Amino acid sequence: MITIDVDAEVAKVTAYLNKKQAWGYGFIRYSIYRKMIVHITGYTKLYFIRKIFLKMIELNLFIKQKTTKRSYMYKYRNPNKVKVENKCITISF
């Protein structure tokens, strides 16, 4: 039985996507990310590839957008982007 270290593979894939600046690709299908993961890791079993991709979604590394055909498109998040939250507080006396 073959087992994989999912966390190590996720780190490898995220390092590659950061190097290639994948956030500039925009929203693309899972199949394109699947091909990238196959290229990076060398795994061909869809179970391992899907497991790596789902772990990356769990870590909130992608922005998920629903299409009109009941499928999803994914965009890799820019890790260098500053997260800004605007909170308005109204104080009445």
SVG drawing of the C-alpha trace seen along z (x, -y; Angstrom):
<svg xmlns="http://www.w3.org/2000/svg" viewBox="-27 -61 37 63">
<polyline fill="none" stroke="black" stroke-width="0.4" points="0.0,0.0 1.4,-3.4 1.0,-6.3 1.9,-9.9 2.8,-12.8 0.1,-15.2 1.5,-18.2 4.9,-17.8 3.3,-17.5 1.1,-20.6 4.2,-22.6 5.9,-21.5 2.9,-22.5 2.4,-25.9 6.1,-26.7 5.8,-26.0 2.6,-28.0 4.2,-30.9 7.3,-30.8 5.1,-30.8 2.9,-33.6 -0.2,-31.5 -2.5,-34.1 -2.1,-36.0 -3.7,-33.1 -7.2,-34.1 -10.0,-31.6 -9.2,-28.2 -10.8,-24.7 -9.7,-21.9 -8.4,-19.9 -5.7,-22.5 -4.6,-22.4 -4.7,-18.6 -2.3,-18.7 0.0,-21.1 -0.1,-18.8 0.8,-15.8 3.7,-17.7 5.0,-18.9 4.6,-15.7 4.9,-13.0 1.8,-11.2 -0.6,-9.8 -3.2,-8.3 -6.3,-10.6 -6.9,-9.8 -3.6,-11.3 -4.0,-14.3 -7.5,-15.0 -6.3,-14.5 -3.6,-17.2 -6.0,-19.6 -8.6,-19.2 -6.0,-19.8 -5.1,-23.0 -8.7,-24.1 -9.0,-23.3 -6.0,-25.6 -7.9,-28.3 -5.3,-28.7 -7.9,-29.1 -10.8,-31.4 -13.8,-29.3 -16.2,-30.6 -19.4,-28.8 -20.0,-28.8 -23.3,-28.6 -22.9,-24.9 -22.9,-23.9 -19.1,-23.5 -16.4,-25.5 -13.4,-27.6 -10.5,-28.2 -8.1,-31.1 -4.9,-30.7 -4.7,-33.3 -1.8,-35.8 0.2,-35.1 1.8,-38.5 -1.5,-40.5 -2.2,-42.4 -5.5,-41.4 -7.5,-44.5 -10.6,-44.5 -12.7,-47.6 -14.9,-47.8 -17.3,-50.6 -18.2,-51.2 -21.0,-53.7 -21.1,-55.1 -24.2,-57.0 -24.5,-59.0"/>
</svg>
